[in-house]
Amino acid sequence: MNINEAAEGILKAVLECFQKRYLDRELDDSEFVRCSRALIEGALPFLEANRETGAEPELVRKALYDGCRSWWTAQAAAVQEKDAAGDGEALPEGDDGYLEHYFDYLYQRGTYPD
């Protein structure tokens, strides 16, 4: 295991704790995304200040962000499908990319889109 894999592994383990809290409904969408961002962005200064470790901060950030975003959008899509099935309704057409946009918006701004 190289240092990039070790750094990602540690941070992913903490993100899994946030994921569990989200699934247990202890965190809502914005809280989950803000906590995840704090962890991801908080690790970067350490990685940048300790370049001798060989870890590439941007690679670690991208891997964590992409993984977190993919996990959250999959969970949100599953909830939407379950809710629609329970209501006997079909999911609206044309929402492709909305969940990704929603996650990105929360990540960048820390609040729900208008």
C-alpha positions as CSV (number, residue, x, y, z in Angstrom):
1,M,0.0,0.0,0.0
2,N,1.4,3.4,-0.9
3,I,0.9,6.6,1.0
4,N,-2.0,7.8,-1.3
5,E,-3.9,4.6,-0.7
6,A,-3.2,4.9,3.1
7,A,-4.4,8.5,3.3
8,E,-7.5,7.8,1.2
9,G,-8.2,4.7,3.3
10,I,-8.1,6.6,6.6
11,L,-10.3,9.4,5.3
12,K,-12.7,6.9,3.7
13,A,-13.1,5.1,7.0
14,V,-14.2,8.4,8.6
15,L,-16.5,9.2,5.7
16,E,-18.1,5.8,6.3
17,C,-19.0,6.9,9.8
18,F,-20.7,10.0,8.3
19,Q,-22.5,7.7,5.8
20,K,-23.8,5.5,8.7
21,R,-25.1,8.6,10.5
22,Y,-26.8,9.7,7.3
23,L,-28.5,6.4,6.8
24,D,-29.6,6.4,10.4
25,R,-31.1,9.9,9.7
26,E,-28.8,11.6,12.2
27,L,-27.6,13.9,9.5
28,D,-29.7,15.5,6.7
29,D,-28.4,16.2,3.2
30,S,-26.7,19.5,4.0
31,E,-25.2,18.3,7.2
32,F,-23.8,15.1,5.5
33,V,-22.3,17.1,2.7
34,R,-20.8,19.8,5.0
35,C,-19.2,17.2,7.3
36,S,-17.8,15.4,4.3
37,R,-16.4,18.6,2.9
38,A,-14.8,19.5,6.2
39,L,-13.1,16.2,6.3
40,I,-12.0,16.2,2.7
41,E,-10.8,19.9,2.6
42,G,-9.4,19.7,6.1
43,A,-7.0,16.9,5.1
44,L,-5.5,18.9,2.2
45,P,-3.4,21.4,4.2
46,F,-1.7,18.5,6.1
47,L,-1.0,16.6,2.8
48,E,0.3,19.8,1.2
49,A,2.5,20.6,4.2
50,N,3.9,17.1,4.2
51,R,4.7,16.5,0.6
52,E,7.6,14.2,1.6
53,T,5.0,11.6,2.3
54,G,4.5,11.3,-1.4
55,A,0.8,11.8,-1.2
56,E,-0.7,14.0,-3.9
57,P,-3.3,16.2,-2.2
58,E,-5.3,16.8,-5.3
59,L,-5.5,13.1,-6.2
60,V,-6.6,12.3,-2.7
61,R,-9.2,15.1,-2.7
62,K,-10.6,14.1,-6.1
63,A,-10.9,10.4,-5.1
64,L,-12.6,11.2,-1.8
65,Y,-15.0,13.8,-3.4
66,D,-15.9,11.5,-6.3
67,G,-16.5,8.6,-4.0
68,C,-18.6,10.6,-1.5
69,R,-20.6,12.2,-4.3
70,S,-21.3,8.8,-6.0
71,W,-22.3,7.2,-2.7
72,W,-24.6,10.1,-1.8
73,T,-26.3,10.3,-5.2
74,A,-26.9,6.6,-5.2
75,Q,-28.5,6.8,-1.8
76,A,-30.6,9.8,-2.7
77,A,-31.8,8.1,-5.9
78,A,-32.8,5.0,-3.9
79,V,-34.8,7.1,-1.5
80,Q,-36.6,8.9,-4.3
81,E,-37.4,5.6,-6.0
82,K,-38.7,4.1,-2.7
83,D,-40.8,7.2,-2.0
84,A,-42.3,7.2,-5.5
85,A,-43.1,3.5,-5.3
86,G,-44.8,4.0,-1.9
87,D,-46.9,6.8,-3.3
88,G,-47.7,4.8,-6.4
89,E,-46.1,7.5,-8.6
90,A,-43.5,7.4,-11.3
91,L,-40.3,9.4,-10.9
92,P,-40.4,12.6,-12.9
93,E,-38.7,12.5,-16.3
94,G,-35.8,14.7,-17.1
95,D,-34.1,14.8,-13.7
96,D,-30.9,13.4,-15.1
97,G,-28.0,15.1,-13.3
98,Y,-30.0,16.9,-10.7
99,L,-28.7,14.9,-7.8
100,E,-25.1,15.5,-8.9
101,H,-25.9,19.3,-9.2
102,Y,-27.6,19.3,-5.8
103,F,-24.6,17.6,-4.2
104,D,-22.1,20.0,-5.9
105,Y,-24.2,23.0,-4.8
106,L,-24.3,21.8,-1.2
107,Y,-20.6,21.1,-1.3
108,Q,-19.7,24.4,-2.7
109,R,-22.1,26.7,-0.9
110,G,-23.1,24.7,2.2
111,T,-26.8,25.4,1.8
112,Y,-29.8,24.1,-0.2
113,P,-30.2,25.5,-3.8
114,D,-32.8,28.2,-4.2
